[in-house]
Structures are given as structure tokens and as C-alpha cells.
Amino acid sequence: MSRERFLGFKSLVLAGFLLSAIVLGAAGTRIVAGPSSMKWERDYDKAIARAQAEKKLIIADMFTDEDGERLQQEFAILTYPTVLVLDGSGEEVDRVDRFLGPSQFMEKVRSFVDTPNSLAHLRKALREQPNSVAAHYALAEKLLDQNNYAKARPEFEKVIEIDPENREGKTDLSHYNVALCLASQERFVEAIIQLDLLKDRFPRSNAIADATVLRGQIYRCCNELDKAKAALREYVTKYPTQGHIQEVENLLAAMEAETKGK
């Protein structure tokens, strides 16, 4: 199902937990040290303290162990390898979520300096325009894309608060995405409330089609199969040319087979 979706370098210092981490230098400078000259830290709090003292950034090479499990939850790490770039406050600058060779990796990390879609840039834009619907929505969408539902949801909720009349065309989508975040956290009752709000407030929204599918999926997770099938059949009837039609028909067929098997 689809979802509406600075760094510079002075030197490298390694901070490695039993997750591992590299630490990067201050903005606007270049990498001058190779891995053999880098000191690794094995403790997250020490790495943060050192990054603050030396005005450096941390690259954490994630895997599950001690601090790794802690950060896995905080940053919604679902796949490995994942390498996080963090600032001295422990905020994520951005991440590399696939294996890259050394030169490709450094090119990717350097790109965070100029990429408007990096988390660092999106947070900076939000600090400069705290009441901007576009800034809140862009950050929320980025966090959602990373499956960080706990951090994405408040940003979508802020969009709804700032622009309740949907003048900028993001409030209806934010209701849907709040529901998606809640459902992904198994907060199904609250998710349905958001879908009801979307349907009541913006009945002609383009998000209604996806919301119908999400409603069906939520009911299925709650084992309310009659409601689930009704929602999915509504989608098939009302939106026969939408992109998810085949997926929905397959899901309906699977549910019918499950019902007959009982």
C-alpha cells in the first residue's frame, strides 16, 4: 500500500558501540583521516559526549546488542545493514540503509550536506518556519518513509492543527497518515477515529480510497471480518481503476478462503 511521502567534514572519528559508529567532523570541511587513524567508541553516551565536545557527527553502524537494541527502537531500525548519521544531540541527520562500498558510502554521506530531503535539512527548515505546513509535512513524510511512526505522527498532527481547513492540501492526507501511524502501532481504535474524521471532514479527498483499504486492513487485524470485507468490497466497487485494486481483490479472496475453511 502506498504512502504519501549539513553536515560537513573535518575528520572522521569512530564511535563504535557493539553496534559500531563513526563520528564525523564539523560542517563545511573535508574528511582527512582514514579508518586506521580513527578511534572507535563502544558506548553510545560516550560517543555523544565526545561528538559534542569535538563538534563532530556520529555515524552508527547498527546491529542488535545493548545500545544497538536501544537505538533500534528509537530510530525504528527494521533492516540491516543500516548506518545512522547523528549529530551531537543524538538527532538523526540521515541514514544509509543498504550496503555500499567505501567510496560509494562516503559519497552518499557527503550528499547529506546538500540534500534538501535529509532529516537534518528538514529539521532546519522546520526550525526556521515552525508554523509551516509544508515543513511539518515534509519532515513527517520522511519519518514515515523510515517507518518511524512514533515520530512521524506528531508532525502530521501539527499539520492538522495549523491548517484545519486544508487550505494547503495536506490536512486530509495527514489524517490518513496519522491513522496509518496509529494502525502500525496497533492502536486500532484511534486509527479508525482518524479515518472517520477524514471521511466526515473531507469526503471528496483523494485519500479516501486508500483510507478505505486501511480501514479494511484494520478490521481484519481486529478479527472483525465482516466489516473488513465490507470495506474492501466498497473499495472494489467505488475505485475499480485505482492502483491497489489487484491487491485488494487478492486480499478479499484470501479472506473468503479463510472463512470457508472455518
C-alpha positions as a Markdown table, in Angstrom:
| # | Residue | x | y | z |
|---|---|---|---|---|
| 1 | Met | 0.0 | 0.0 | 0.0 |
| 2 | Ser | 1.5 | 3.3 | -1.0 |
| 3 | Arg | 2.2 | 6.1 | 1.4 |
| 4 | Glu | 2.0 | 9.9 | 0.7 |
| 5 | Arg | 5.6 | 10.6 | 1.4 |
| 6 | Phe | 24.7 | 19.6 | 6.8 |
| 7 | Leu | 26.9 | 18.3 | 7.8 |
| 8 | Gly | 30.4 | 18.7 | 6.7 |
| 9 | Phe | 33.6 | 17.0 | 7.5 |
| 10 | Lys | 36.7 | 17.9 | 9.3 |
| 11 | Ser | 37.9 | 14.5 | 10.2 |
| 12 | Leu | 36.5 | 11.1 | 11.0 |
| 13 | Val | 36.5 | 9.7 | 14.4 |
| 14 | Leu | 35.0 | 6.3 | 15.0 |
| 15 | Ala | 32.5 | 5.7 | 17.7 |
| 16 | Gly | 31.6 | 2.1 | 17.8 |
| 17 | Phe | 29.2 | 0.6 | 20.2 |
| 18 | Leu | 28.6 | -3.1 | 19.8 |
| 19 | Leu | 26.5 | -1.6 | 17.1 |
| 20 | Ser | 29.5 | 0.4 | 15.9 |
| 21 | Ala | 29.8 | 4.0 | 14.9 |
| 22 | Ile | 31.9 | 6.5 | 13.0 |
| 23 | Val | 31.9 | 10.2 | 14.1 |
| 24 | Leu | 32.2 | 13.0 | 11.5 |
| 25 | Gly | 33.6 | 16.5 | 11.8 |
| 26 | Ala | 32.2 | 19.9 | 11.7 |
| 27 | Ala | 30.3 | 21.4 | 8.8 |
| 28 | Gly | 32.0 | 22.6 | 5.6 |
| 29 | Thr | 35.2 | 20.7 | 5.9 |
| 30 | Arg | 36.6 | 17.5 | 4.4 |
| 31 | Ile | 37.4 | 14.0 | 5.5 |
| 32 | Val | 41.1 | 13.8 | 6.2 |
| 33 | Ala | 41.6 | 10.7 | 8.2 |
| 34 | Gly | 41.5 | 7.1 | 7.2 |
| 35 | Pro | 40.0 | 4.3 | 9.2 |
| 36 | Ser | 43.3 | 3.2 | 10.7 |
| 37 | Ser | 43.7 | 6.6 | 12.4 |
| 38 | Met | 40.2 | 6.6 | 13.9 |
| 39 | Lys | 39.3 | 5.9 | 17.5 |
| 40 | Trp | 36.2 | 3.9 | 18.0 |
| 41 | Glu | 33.8 | 4.4 | 20.9 |
| 42 | Arg | 31.9 | 1.4 | 22.2 |
| 43 | Asp | 29.5 | 3.3 | 24.4 |
| 44 | Tyr | 26.7 | 5.5 | 23.0 |
| 45 | Asp | 26.7 | 8.1 | 25.8 |
| 46 | Lys | 30.4 | 8.5 | 25.5 |
| 47 | Ala | 30.2 | 8.9 | 21.7 |
| 48 | Ile | 27.5 | 11.6 | 22.2 |
| 49 | Ala | 29.7 | 13.4 | 24.8 |
| 50 | Arg | 32.7 | 13.2 | 22.5 |
| 51 | Ala | 30.8 | 14.4 | 19.5 |
| 52 | Gln | 29.5 | 17.5 | 21.5 |
| 53 | Ala | 33.0 | 18.3 | 22.8 |
| 54 | Glu | 34.7 | 17.9 | 19.4 |
| 55 | Lys | 31.8 | 19.4 | 17.4 |
| 56 | Lys | 31.6 | 16.2 | 15.4 |
| 57 | Leu | 28.9 | 14.0 | 14.0 |
| 58 | Ile | 28.4 | 10.3 | 14.7 |
| 59 | Ile | 28.0 | 7.5 | 12.2 |
| 60 | Ala | 26.5 | 4.5 | 14.0 |
| 61 | Asp | 26.8 | 1.1 | 12.2 |
| 62 | Met | 23.7 | -0.6 | 13.6 |
| 63 | Phe | 23.3 | -4.2 | 14.7 |
| 64 | Thr | 21.5 | -5.7 | 17.7 |
| 65 | Asp | 23.3 | -5.7 | 21.0 |
| 66 | Glu | 23.0 | -3.5 | 24.2 |
| 67 | Asp | 22.9 | 0.1 | 22.9 |
| 68 | Gly | 22.0 | -1.2 | 19.4 |
| 69 | Glu | 18.7 | -2.5 | 20.7 |
| 70 | Arg | 18.0 | 0.8 | 22.4 |
| 71 | Leu | 18.7 | 2.8 | 19.2 |
| 72 | Gln | 16.8 | 0.2 | 17.1 |
| 73 | Gln | 13.6 | 1.2 | 18.9 |
| 74 | Glu | 14.3 | 5.0 | 19.0 |
| 75 | Phe | 15.1 | 5.2 | 15.3 |
| 76 | Ala | 12.8 | 2.4 | 14.0 |
| 77 | Ile | 15.6 | 0.3 | 12.5 |
| 78 | Leu | 13.8 | -2.5 | 10.7 |
| 79 | Thr | 16.5 | -3.7 | 8.3 |
| 80 | Tyr | 20.2 | -4.3 | 8.3 |
| 81 | Pro | 22.7 | -3.1 | 7.4 |
| 82 | Thr | 21.7 | 0.4 | 8.5 |
| 83 | Val | 24.1 | 3.2 | 9.2 |
| 84 | Leu | 22.9 | 6.2 | 11.1 |
| 85 | Val | 24.4 | 9.7 | 10.9 |
| 86 | Leu | 23.7 | 11.5 | 14.2 |
| 87 | Asp | 24.5 | 15.0 | 15.4 |
| 88 | Gly | 26.0 | 15.8 | 18.8 |
| 89 | Ser | 22.5 | 15.8 | 20.3 |
| 90 | Gly | 21.8 | 12.3 | 19.1 |
| 91 | Glu | 19.3 | 13.6 | 16.4 |
| 92 | Glu | 19.4 | 11.7 | 13.1 |
| 93 | Val | 20.9 | 13.6 | 10.2 |
| 94 | Asp | 20.1 | 10.8 | 7.8 |
| 95 | Arg | 20.8 | 7.1 | 7.1 |
| 96 | Val | 22.3 | 4.6 | 4.7 |
| 97 | Asp | 20.1 | 1.5 | 4.6 |
| 98 | Arg | 22.0 | -0.7 | 2.2 |
| 99 | Phe | 25.5 | -2.0 | 1.7 |
| 100 | Leu | 27.8 | 0.4 | -0.1 |
| 101 | Gly | 31.5 | 0.2 | -0.9 |
| 102 | Pro | 33.8 | 2.7 | 0.8 |
| 103 | Ser | 33.8 | 5.3 | -2.0 |
| 104 | Gln | 30.0 | 5.0 | -2.6 |
| 105 | Phe | 29.4 | 5.2 | 1.2 |
| 106 | Met | 31.4 | 8.4 | 1.6 |
| 107 | Glu | 29.7 | 9.9 | -1.5 |
| 108 | Lys | 26.3 | 9.1 | 0.0 |
| 109 | Val | 27.2 | 10.6 | 3.4 |
| 110 | Arg | 28.6 | 13.7 | 1.8 |
| 111 | Ser | 25.4 | 14.1 | -0.2 |
| 112 | Phe | 23.5 | 14.7 | 3.1 |
| 113 | Val | 25.2 | 18.2 | 3.1 |
| 114 | Asp | 23.3 | 19.3 | 0.0 |
| 115 | Thr | 20.2 | 17.0 | 0.0 |
| 116 | Pro | 17.1 | 19.1 | 0.9 |
| 117 | Asn | 15.4 | 15.8 | 1.8 |
| 118 | Ser | 17.8 | 14.8 | 4.6 |
| 119 | Leu | 16.4 | 14.8 | 8.1 |
| 120 | Ala | 18.9 | 17.5 | 9.1 |
| 121 | His | 17.8 | 19.8 | 6.3 |
| 122 | Leu | 14.1 | 19.1 | 7.0 |
| 123 | Arg | 14.5 | 19.8 | 10.8 |
| 124 | Lys | 16.5 | 23.0 | 10.0 |
| 125 | Ala | 13.7 | 24.2 | 7.6 |
| 126 | Leu | 11.1 | 23.5 | 10.4 |
| 127 | Arg | 13.2 | 25.5 | 13.0 |
| 128 | Glu | 13.2 | 28.4 | 10.5 |
| 129 | Gln | 9.5 | 28.1 | 9.8 |
| 130 | Pro | 7.8 | 26.5 | 12.9 |
| 131 | Asn | 4.3 | 27.2 | 11.6 |
| 132 | Ser | 4.9 | 26.0 | 8.1 |
| 133 | Val | 2.5 | 23.2 | 6.9 |
| 134 | Ala | 4.9 | 22.2 | 4.2 |
| 135 | Ala | 7.9 | 21.9 | 6.6 |
| 136 | His | 6.0 | 19.8 | 9.1 |
| 137 | Tyr | 4.5 | 17.6 | 6.4 |
| 138 | Ala | 7.9 | 17.1 | 4.6 |
| 139 | Leu | 9.5 | 16.0 | 7.9 |
| 140 | Ala | 6.6 | 13.8 | 8.8 |
| 141 | Glu | 6.7 | 12.1 | 5.4 |
| 142 | Lys | 10.4 | 11.5 | 5.7 |
| 143 | Leu | 10.0 | 9.9 | 9.1 |
| 144 | Leu | 7.0 | 7.8 | 7.8 |
| 145 | Asp | 9.2 | 6.6 | 4.9 |
| 146 | Gln | 11.6 | 5.3 | 7.6 |
| 147 | Asn | 8.8 | 3.6 | 9.4 |
| 148 | Asn | 9.3 | 5.8 | 12.4 |
| 149 | Tyr | 5.6 | 6.1 | 13.2 |
| 150 | Ala | 6.1 | 7.4 | 16.7 |
| 151 | Lys | 8.0 | 10.5 | 15.5 |
| 152 | Ala | 6.0 | 10.9 | 12.2 |
| 153 | Arg | 2.6 | 11.1 | 13.9 |
| 154 | Pro | 3.1 | 14.3 | 15.9 |
| 155 | Glu | 4.3 | 16.1 | 12.7 |
| 156 | Phe | 1.2 | 15.1 | 10.8 |
| 157 | Glu | -0.9 | 16.1 | 13.8 |
| 158 | Lys | 0.7 | 19.5 | 13.7 |
| 159 | Val | -0.3 | 19.9 | 10.1 |
| 160 | Ile | -3.9 | 19.2 | 11.1 |
| 161 | Glu | -3.7 | 21.8 | 13.9 |
| 162 | Ile | -2.1 | 24.5 | 11.8 |
| 163 | Asp | -4.4 | 24.1 | 8.7 |
| 164 | Pro | -7.7 | 22.5 | 9.8 |
| 165 | Glu | -9.4 | 23.8 | 6.7 |
| 166 | Asn | -6.9 | 22.0 | 4.4 |
| 167 | Arg | -6.0 | 25.2 | 2.5 |
| 168 | Glu | -2.6 | 23.8 | 1.6 |
| 169 | Gly | -3.9 | 20.4 | 0.6 |
| 170 | Lys | -2.0 | 18.4 | 3.3 |
| 171 | Thr | -4.6 | 18.1 | 6.1 |
| 172 | Asp | -6.7 | 15.3 | 4.6 |
| 173 | Leu | -3.5 | 13.4 | 3.8 |
| 174 | Ser | -2.3 | 14.0 | 7.3 |
| 175 | His | -5.5 | 12.5 | 8.8 |
| 176 | Tyr | -4.8 | 9.4 | 6.7 |
| 177 | Asn | -1.2 | 9.2 | 7.7 |
| 178 | Val | -2.0 | 9.7 | 11.4 |
| 179 | Ala | -4.3 | 6.7 | 11.0 |
| 180 | Leu | -1.6 | 4.8 | 9.3 |
| 181 | Cys | 0.9 | 5.5 | 12.0 |
| 182 | Leu | -1.6 | 4.5 | 14.7 |
| 183 | Ala | -2.5 | 1.3 | 13.0 |
| 184 | Ser | 1.1 | 0.4 | 12.5 |
| 185 | Gln | 1.5 | 0.8 | 16.3 |
| 186 | Glu | -1.6 | -1.4 | 16.8 |
| 187 | Arg | -3.6 | 1.5 | 18.2 |
| 188 | Phe | -6.6 | 0.4 | 16.0 |
| 189 | Val | -9.4 | 2.2 | 17.8 |
| 190 | Glu | -7.6 | 5.6 | 17.5 |
| 191 | Ala | -6.8 | 4.8 | 13.8 |
| 192 | Ile | -10.4 | 4.3 | 13.0 |
| 193 | Ile | -11.3 | 7.6 | 14.6 |
| 194 | Gln | -8.9 | 9.3 | 12.3 |
| 195 | Leu | -10.3 | 7.6 | 9.3 |
| 196 | Asp | -13.8 | 8.7 | 10.4 |
| 197 | Leu | -12.6 | 12.3 | 10.8 |
| 198 | Leu | -11.1 | 12.1 | 7.3 |
| 199 | Lys | -14.3 | 10.8 | 5.8 |
| 200 | Asp | -16.5 | 13.3 | 7.6 |
| 201 | Arg | -14.4 | 16.4 | 7.0 |
| 202 | Phe | -13.0 | 15.7 | 3.5 |
| 203 | Pro | -15.4 | 13.3 | 1.8 |
| 204 | Arg | -14.0 | 14.2 | -1.6 |
| 205 | Ser | -10.4 | 13.8 | -0.7 |
| 206 | Asn | -8.2 | 11.6 | -2.9 |
| 207 | Ala | -7.0 | 9.9 | 0.3 |
| 208 | Ile | -10.5 | 8.3 | 0.9 |
| 209 | Ala | -9.7 | 5.4 | -1.4 |
| 210 | Asp | -6.5 | 4.4 | 0.4 |
| 211 | Ala | -8.4 | 5.1 | 3.7 |
| 212 | Thr | -11.0 | 2.5 | 2.7 |
| 213 | Val | -8.3 | -0.1 | 2.2 |
| 214 | Leu | -6.6 | 0.8 | 5.5 |
| 215 | Arg | -10.0 | 0.5 | 7.3 |
| 216 | Gly | -10.4 | -3.0 | 5.9 |
| 217 | Gln | -7.0 | -4.0 | 7.0 |
| 218 | Ile | -7.6 | -2.6 | 10.5 |
| 219 | Tyr | -10.8 | -4.5 | 10.8 |
| 220 | Arg | -9.1 | -7.7 | 9.6 |
| 221 | Cys | -6.4 | -7.2 | 12.3 |
| 222 | Cys | -9.2 | -6.8 | 14.9 |
| 223 | Asn | -10.8 | -10.0 | 13.6 |
| 224 | Glu | -13.9 | -8.1 | 12.5 |
| 225 | Leu | -14.0 | -10.0 | 9.2 |
| 226 | Asp | -17.5 | -8.9 | 8.1 |
| 227 | Lys | -16.5 | -5.2 | 8.5 |
| 228 | Ala | -13.2 | -5.9 | 6.8 |
| 229 | Lys | -14.8 | -7.5 | 3.8 |
| 230 | Ala | -17.4 | -4.8 | 3.5 |
| 231 | Ala | -14.7 | -2.1 | 3.5 |
| 232 | Leu | -12.7 | -3.9 | 0.9 |
| 233 | Arg | -15.7 | -4.6 | -1.3 |
| 234 | Glu | -16.6 | -0.9 | -1.1 |
| 235 | Tyr | -13.1 | -0.1 | -2.5 |
| 236 | Val | -13.6 | -2.6 | -5.4 |
| 237 | Thr | -16.9 | -1.1 | -6.2 |
| 238 | Lys | -16.0 | 2.6 | -5.9 |
| 239 | Tyr | -12.4 | 2.5 | -7.1 |
| 240 | Pro | -12.1 | -0.2 | -9.8 |
| 241 | Thr | -9.3 | 1.7 | -11.6 |
| 242 | Gln | -7.2 | 2.6 | -8.5 |
| 243 | Gly | -3.7 | 1.2 | -8.2 |
| 244 | His | -4.4 | -1.2 | -5.4 |
| 245 | Ile | -7.3 | -3.0 | -6.9 |
| 246 | Gln | -5.4 | -6.2 | -7.6 |
| 247 | Glu | -4.0 | -6.3 | -4.1 |
| 248 | Val | -7.5 | -5.7 | -2.6 |
| 249 | Glu | -9.1 | -8.4 | -4.7 |
| 250 | Asn | -6.4 | -10.9 | -3.7 |
| 251 | Leu | -6.9 | -9.9 | 0.0 |
| 252 | Leu | -10.7 | -10.4 | -0.3 |
| 253 | Ala | -10.2 | -13.8 | -2.0 |
| 254 | Ala | -7.8 | -14.9 | 0.8 |
| 255 | Met | -10.4 | -13.8 | 3.5 |
| 256 | Glu | -13.2 | -15.6 | 1.7 |
| 257 | Ala | -11.0 | -18.8 | 1.7 |
| 258 | Glu | -10.2 | -18.3 | 5.4 |
| 259 | Thr | -13.9 | -18.0 | 6.2 |
| 260 | Lys | -14.8 | -21.1 | 4.2 |
| 261 | Gly | -12.1 | -23.1 | 6.0 |
| 262 | Lys | -13.5 | -22.5 | 9.4 |
